[in-house]
Amino acid sequence: MHKFTKFIEYFARFLQMLLILALALLGILLILLLFREIYSLFDAFISPSISRSNAEIMDEIIVFFLFFEFAAMVISALHHHCHTSINFLMGLGITALLRGLITAHSNLTEVIGNSVAILLLVIGMVIFNRNIKEM
């Protein structure tokens, strides 16, 4: 039985190393995609033709920030041994909803829904931080 538990421990470490490696490869891929998006943004800004509208450029900026946030989440997970904090995830949710609020300014129900969701996440963060500090 002792050999079996030892084998399980080694196998769990092996799987954890594979998980860390996969997460690191995902981070590298996201950084490469981030730089590709920066290149397309510079190309859109420097381009002498005005064939691109402001909405298309804004969409590219939002895609850039999506890659940025996913890369930040991978880096945070690698720093904390494949775990991500609740505060970090709530902050990502708030910024994602803010991006949605920026792009969906013409649909009233979507604006109200995003605003309520942002308010609930902020309230949740405050409650969570107060309860964590009391422990």
C-alpha positions as CSV (number, residue, x, y, z in Angstrom):
1,M,0.0,0.0,0.0
2,H,2.9,2.4,0.7
3,K,4.3,1.9,-2.8
4,F,0.9,2.7,-4.2
5,T,0.5,6.0,-2.3
6,K,4.1,6.9,-3.3
7,F,3.2,6.2,-7.0
8,I,0.1,8.4,-6.7
9,E,2.2,11.2,-5.3
10,Y,4.7,11.0,-8.1
11,F,1.9,10.8,-10.7
12,A,0.2,13.8,-9.2
13,R,3.5,15.8,-9.3
14,F,4.0,14.7,-12.9
15,L,0.4,15.9,-13.9
16,Q,1.0,19.2,-12.0
17,M,4.2,19.8,-14.0
18,L,2.3,19.0,-17.2
19,L,-0.3,21.5,-16.2
20,I,2.3,24.2,-15.4
21,L,4.0,23.5,-18.8
22,A,0.7,23.7,-20.6
23,L,-0.2,27.0,-18.8
24,A,3.3,28.4,-19.7
25,L,2.8,27.5,-23.4
26,L,-0.6,29.1,-23.3
27,G,1.0,32.2,-21.8
28,I,3.6,32.4,-24.6
29,L,0.9,31.9,-27.2
30,L,-1.2,34.7,-25.7
31,I,1.8,37.1,-25.6
32,L,2.5,36.3,-29.3
33,L,-1.1,37.1,-30.1
34,L,-0.9,40.2,-28.1
35,F,2.0,41.5,-30.1
36,R,0.3,40.5,-33.4
37,E,-2.7,42.6,-32.2
38,I,-0.4,45.6,-31.4
39,Y,1.0,45.4,-34.9
40,S,-2.4,45.5,-36.5
41,L,-3.4,48.4,-34.2
42,F,-0.3,50.4,-35.3
43,D,-1.0,49.5,-38.9
44,A,-4.6,50.9,-38.5
45,F,-3.3,54.1,-36.9
46,I,-0.5,54.7,-39.4
47,S,-2.5,53.8,-42.5
48,P,-3.1,56.8,-44.7
49,S,-6.4,55.5,-45.9
50,I,-9.5,56.1,-43.8
51,S,-11.2,52.9,-44.8
52,R,-11.4,51.7,-41.3
53,S,-14.1,53.1,-39.1
54,N,-13.6,54.1,-35.4
55,A,-15.8,51.1,-34.4
56,E,-13.4,48.7,-36.1
57,I,-10.4,50.2,-34.4
58,M,-12.2,50.1,-31.1
59,D,-13.0,46.4,-31.7
60,E,-9.3,45.7,-32.2
61,I,-8.4,47.6,-29.0
62,I,-11.0,45.5,-27.1
63,V,-9.5,42.3,-28.6
64,F,-6.1,43.5,-27.5
65,F,-7.3,44.0,-24.0
66,L,-8.9,40.5,-24.0
67,F,-5.5,39.0,-24.9
68,F,-3.8,41.2,-22.3
69,E,-6.2,40.1,-19.5
70,F,-5.9,36.4,-20.4
71,A,-2.1,36.7,-20.4
72,A,-2.3,38.5,-17.0
73,M,-4.5,35.7,-15.7
74,V,-2.0,33.0,-16.9
75,I,0.9,34.9,-15.3
76,S,-1.1,35.3,-12.1
77,A,-1.9,31.6,-12.1
78,L,1.8,30.7,-12.6
79,H,2.8,32.9,-9.8
80,H,0.3,31.3,-7.4
81,H,1.0,27.6,-8.4
82,C,-1.9,27.3,-10.9
83,H,-4.4,29.1,-8.7
84,T,-6.0,32.5,-9.3
85,S,-7.5,34.7,-6.6
86,I,-11.1,35.6,-6.4
87,N,-10.2,39.3,-6.3
88,F,-8.3,39.0,-9.5
89,L,-11.2,37.1,-11.2
90,M,-13.7,39.7,-10.0
91,G,-11.5,42.5,-11.3
92,L,-11.3,40.8,-14.7
93,G,-15.1,40.5,-14.7
94,I,-15.5,44.1,-13.9
95,T,-13.1,45.2,-16.7
96,A,-14.8,42.8,-19.2
97,L,-18.2,44.3,-18.3
98,L,-16.8,47.8,-18.6
99,R,-15.6,46.9,-22.1
100,G,-19.1,45.6,-22.9
101,L,-20.6,48.8,-21.5
102,I,-18.3,50.9,-23.8
103,T,-19.3,48.9,-26.9
104,A,-23.0,48.4,-26.2
105,H,-24.0,52.0,-25.6
106,S,-26.9,51.9,-28.0
107,N,-28.9,49.1,-26.4
108,L,-30.5,50.3,-23.2
109,T,-31.3,46.9,-21.7
110,E,-27.7,45.7,-22.2
111,V,-26.3,48.9,-20.7
112,I,-28.6,48.5,-17.6
113,G,-27.7,44.8,-17.4
114,N,-23.9,45.5,-17.6
115,S,-24.3,48.3,-15.0
116,V,-26.1,46.1,-12.5
117,A,-23.6,43.3,-13.0
118,I,-20.7,45.8,-12.4
119,L,-22.4,47.1,-9.3
120,L,-23.0,43.5,-8.0
121,L,-19.4,42.6,-8.6
122,V,-18.1,45.7,-6.8
123,I,-20.4,45.0,-3.9
124,G,-19.2,41.3,-3.9
125,M,-15.6,42.5,-3.9
126,V,-16.2,44.8,-0.9
127,I,-18.0,42.1,1.1
128,F,-15.3,39.5,0.2
129,N,-12.4,41.8,1.2
130,R,-14.1,42.8,4.5
131,N,-14.7,39.2,5.4
132,I,-11.2,38.1,4.4
133,K,-9.5,40.8,6.5
134,E,-11.6,39.9,9.5
135,M,-10.3,36.3,9.4
